[in-house]
């Protein structure tokens, strides 16, 4: 419980989740996002974390 909100109420309000792009998170059938859509938060969308995306691009740029 977080304050006056129960976990189910928080899940119903959750609409976006920032993740690092790993397949365990974004897998279509068994990823965390897919399971959350089925079980708790049907309207959830995910975004690839901009800090992580920037880090990947800088790494790619300097590894050429």
C-alpha positions in Angstrom: 0.0 0.0 0.0 1.3 3.5 -0.9 -0.5 6.1 1.2 -4.2 5.7 0.5 -3.8 3.9 -2.8 -3.7 0.2 -3.1 -1.6 -1.6 -5.7 -4.6 -2.4 -7.9 -5.6 1.3 -8.0 -2.1 2.3 -8.9 -2.0 -0.3 -11.7 -5.2 1.1 -13.1 -3.7 4.6 -13.2 -0.4 3.5 -14.8 -0.4 4.5 -18.5 3.3 4.8 -19.4 6.5 3.0 -18.4 10.1 4.0 -19.4 12.3 0.9 -20.0 15.7 0.2 -21.4 14.4 -1.7 -24.5 15.4 -5.2 -23.4 13.3 -8.0 -24.9 12.3 -9.1 -21.4 10.4 -5.8 -21.1 9.0 -5.3 -24.6 8.3 -8.9 -25.6 5.0 -9.2 -27.5 3.8 -12.4 -25.7 5.8 -12.8 -22.5 7.4 -9.4 -21.9 6.7 -7.4 -18.8 4.6 -4.9 -20.7 2.5 -7.6 -22.4 1.8 -9.3 -19.1 0.9 -6.0 -17.4 -1.5 -5.2 -20.3 -3.2 -8.6 -19.8 -3.2 -8.7 -16.0 -3.3 -5.1 -14.6 -3.0 -2.1 -16.9 -4.6 -2.6 -20.3 -3.9 1.0 -21.5 -0.2 1.0 -20.7 2.3 2.1 -23.3 6.1 2.0 -23.1 8.8 4.3 -24.2 12.5 3.6 -24.6 14.3 5.6 -21.9 15.9 8.6 -23.5 19.0 8.6 -21.3 19.6 4.9 -22.2 19.0 5.6 -25.8 21.4 8.5 -25.8 24.0 6.3 -24.0 23.7 3.6 -26.7 24.1 6.2 -29.5 27.2 7.8 -27.9 28.7 4.3 -27.4 28.0 3.5 -31.1 29.4 6.8 -32.2 32.8 6.3 -30.4 33.2 2.6 -31.2 33.4 3.2 -35.0 
